[in-house]
Amino acid sequence: MKFKNTFLLCAAALFIAGYGMTGCSEEGGYEGPAPVQPSDPSQSVVFSDYSPKEGSARTLIFIEGSNFGTDLSKIKVTIGGVAAPVVGSNGSKICAMTPRHADAGDVRVSILGADGQVLAEHLFADLMTIHSTLLVGTLTGKVDPSKGENDNSGIINGTFEEAEFQSPWWLEFDIDEEGNKILYCMDNNASSDGNLAALRKINLTAGEVSTVFMKGQAGMHQVKSMTFESSTRDTLFFVDDNGKGNWTDRHAMPNIFYALRSEGFRKAYPYLYGQCSYSAVSMGDGTVFYNTWVTSSVYKARAVWDETAKMWDGQSLFSVKANSENHVYMCRHPEDLYVYMNGFNGVYRCAYDKANKVLISSVLHAGDPNGGGGWADGPGSTARFDRPRQGVFVKNPEYVAEGKADVYDYYVCDHNTNSIRKVTPEGLVSTFAGRGSVGTDGRVWGWIDGEARDIARFREPCGIAYDEETGIFYVADRNNKRIRTISVE
């Protein structure tokens, strides 16, 4: 979380400078760092106090006393049982950083000897009050500011510090056969919102980014989204608008491709031939639905056999918005209650008939029924979106405790408002993250990490995924060319 980290490093530098961690000659010249001194084992170690007594993750705390030594490798601090990074020590004051996930506030300090034995240990009687804060950070991705607006990054693999993205667009969370947590990312051409450049693999466990395949695989052209087959998760579908002038010809080109886990998702094959499409969902029972640009129609995949063409067609069900065409992006409810559809600057909801395996016609859940773009929080049709893209459902424990029928909130990337929006089951819309720190530049977009609403900024976020175990959101921040995180710390 680079914005906040910059502040902390500055604070740490001031601490070091203010407490004698550098040396000066008699003439006033800089002599470099003062020599590292261990704690004197012949003298007692004294622990006096610490401050502040409250704060959030990454708060700097100062522990006072004497005979601490200045060898940071021999000073251990834990807060709530979690190791706290030790930033500095001048022998009588230790500077440490409150760690993430330190729910309890007991502060313990250990001073080690030369051979690693504990010389002294102290548990302070006063507990530190730790506040939870929703923070936005940067996971991976970087740009070269000396280059142009669109060409300042590329498809570069490596560690999270080394990796680059051109235009991260869509995310899918996965756990592989070895138990590694993976984000699959559609990385598009920088100048296009749908021309796939590569499928990237972000290994969250190993901290590395690699490329699964480059553009052109199996004839894929302008991939707009992807989704896992829900029942086994062994198949990854890619939805293509096949935009080469064949928007109305159902049999001209594939509109859905698939790749198999058994092949590392490295090879793609045609799944269905159809009209220009933007997204698909796979229900828990394996039924696949997709939508098209033409009349914003929703289809059930492979439901009708065309004897003349000798291929499966989709069964037309309804239009998301009658007599209208738009980019519509679909998201399956985890319990198959609904499919949400983001389009026409709103969020539509379609009930799923599990018995007959069909979706029921769409109903506007939140946003402007006339498709007007904007940014406004509020209930139902009073809310405003501007090009909402990928969404993800997240279970809300409060709804579970209340016994609600639908216990999931919906989080959606609102591309043109540079924010992440939250939609409740009742249709109440609020801004979850982004649009913070409006300063002298008057902007609500940019690349700033920090507190989710008051500080953080995004620039055209498109993709979002969620790790239920850690409670971390991952965001494909398209025009910042980075993968961002949102988490409570």
Order of alpha helices (4+ residues) and beta strands (2+ residues): alpha-beta-beta-beta-beta-beta-beta-beta-beta-beta-beta-beta-beta-beta-beta-beta-beta-beta-beta-beta-beta-beta-beta-beta-beta-beta-beta-beta-beta-beta-beta-beta-beta-beta-alpha-beta-beta-beta-beta-beta-beta-beta
